[in-house]
């Protein structure tokens, strides 16, 4: 009985992955260095329903955008594909800030960065 249940679980996981029910970051943001007072762009794209930018302080909120000089530009999305660009000013206060993105799908989450 346990073997049958294990096989069934593997089949369900295989079906979900092949039908793209799981969200996936396909183009994660990459680490970069910049000169002070220059603007830096980070791009993220993935398969899912929603893209959320994240920093080491948590999700990018309006408060974080204002204090860190961050702007977010949504990309052109097609069904099942989301993308966005985050632009940040290189300044001392932002040195060492971790930036990543999270893709949320109908049932799961994938993150990068």
N, C-alpha and C positions, 0 to 999 in steps of 0.2 A: 504494500500500500504506500509506504514512504517513497519508494522508487518511482511509482506512478505519479505521485504528487510532485516530486522533484522534476520529472520530465515535463509535466504540465506547466510548472512554473517557468522552466526554460523556454518552452514553446510560447508562452504568453509574453515573456521578455523579448524573445526574438521577433514576434509579431509587432510589438509596440515599437521596437527600434527600426524595423524595416518600414513601418508605416509613418515614421517621423513624428510619433506622438511625443517623443522626448525632445525637449529644447536642446539646442547645441550652439555654442559660440563657434562660428566658423572663421571669423577674422577678429582676433582679440587686439586690444590696445597694446602697444609695445613701449618699453621703457626708453626714455630719451633724456639727453642733457640739453640745456639751453642757456644762452647768455641772459643775464638779468635784464628785465624790462622788455623781453620779447614774448610774443605770443606762441604758444605751443598747441598743436592739435593732436587729439587722440581719436581714433576711429574704432568703432566696434560694429560687428554685423553677426547675425546668427539666425538660426531657424527657431521660430517660436512666435509668441503673440505680443510680448512686451519686452522692451529693453530698458533697464534701469542702470544708471551710472552710480558707482560706489566709490567712496574714498576711505582712507583709514579711519576717518571720523564717522563713517556710516553712509547711508544713502545721501545723494546730493540733493539737499533741500534748498529752498530760496535763501535761507540764512547762510548756508555754506557757499552758495553761489556768490552772494554779496561779499562775504568776508574773504573769500579766496580768489575773487575776480574770475569766476567761471561762467561761461556761456555754453548752452547745450543747443545743438541744432539737429532736429530730427531729419533723417534721410527719407528718401522715397521708399515706401514699403510696398511690397506685394504680398498677397496672402501667404502667410507662413514664414516670411522673411522680414526681419526688422534690422534697421541700422541707424546709427547716430554718430555725431561728431561732438566731442567735448573740447572746448578751447579754454586755455588757462594762461594767465599772465605769470611768467617766470619771475618770482620775487623771493626774497629771503624767507618769508613766512611760508611759502609753498615748497621749500626745499625738503626733500624726503617724503613728500606726500605720496601715498600709494593710491593709484587710480585704477579702477577696474570696471567691468560691466557684468551685469547679470541678465540672462535671457530667461524669461518666464514663459512657460507653455501652459497648456490646459491642465496638465497634471504634475509637472515636475519643474525643476530649476537647474540651470547650468551657469557657471560663472567663470570669469577669466580676469587675470590682472592681479 
